[in-house]
Amino acid sequence: MQLDLNALPDDARVRRDQVMQLFGYSRTTLWRRIRSKQFPAAIEDGGLSFWTAGQIRAALATRRDLEPG
């Protein structure tokens, strides 16, 4: 099922598999981009890693700004 990111509040939690699907990244690519500061680091809480919907929307906007066209 596709995640409707626009329907979520900014502080909603988005899990790694959802982020990978939205960006078309593999797990390795995601962590490489985090390590190189090209993608925001995940928030960790109680052993769970996630991003907020606001972080993901901002990352998507940045990604679209960088695309040629």
VENBEL-V385676 format. One record per backbone hydrogen bond with DSSP energy under -0.5 kcal/mol. NH is the residue of the N-H (numbers start at 1). CO is the residue of the C=O. E is the energy in kcal/mol with one decimal. If there is no record, write none. Layout:
# VENBEL-V385676
nh->NH co->CO e->E
nh->NH co->CO e->E
This chain:
# VENBEL-V385676
nh->5 co->3 e->-1.2
nh->7 co->4 e->-1.2
nh->8 co->5 e->-1.2
nh->12 co->9 e->-2.0
nh->14 co->51 e->-3.3
nh->16 co->49 e->-0.5
nh->18 co->15 e->-0.5
nh->19 co->15 e->-2.1
nh->20 co->16 e->-2.8
nh->21 co->17 e->-1.7
nh->22 co->18 e->-2.5
nh->23 co->19 e->-2.2
nh->24 co->20 e->-1.5
nh->25 co->20 e->-1.3
nh->30 co->26 e->-2.4
nh->31 co->27 e->-2.2
nh->32 co->28 e->-2.3
nh->33 co->29 e->-2.4
nh->34 co->30 e->-2.0
nh->35 co->31 e->-2.6
nh->36 co->32 e->-2.0
nh->37 co->34 e->-1.7
nh->38 co->33 e->-2.6
nh->39 co->33 e->-1.1
nh->43 co->50 e->-3.8
nh->45 co->48 e->-2.5
nh->48 co->45 e->-1.5
nh->50 co->43 e->-2.2
nh->51 co->14 e->-2.4
nh->53 co->12 e->-1.9
nh->54 co->10 e->-2.5
nh->56 co->52 e->-2.1
nh->57 co->53 e->-2.6
nh->58 co->54 e->-2.1
nh->59 co->55 e->-2.3
nh->60 co->56 e->-2.6
nh->61 co->57 e->-2.3
nh->62 co->58 e->-2.4
nh->63 co->59 e->-2.4
nh->64 co->60 e->-2.3
nh->65 co->61 e->-1.9
nh->66 co->62 e->-1.4
nh->67 co->63 e->-0.9
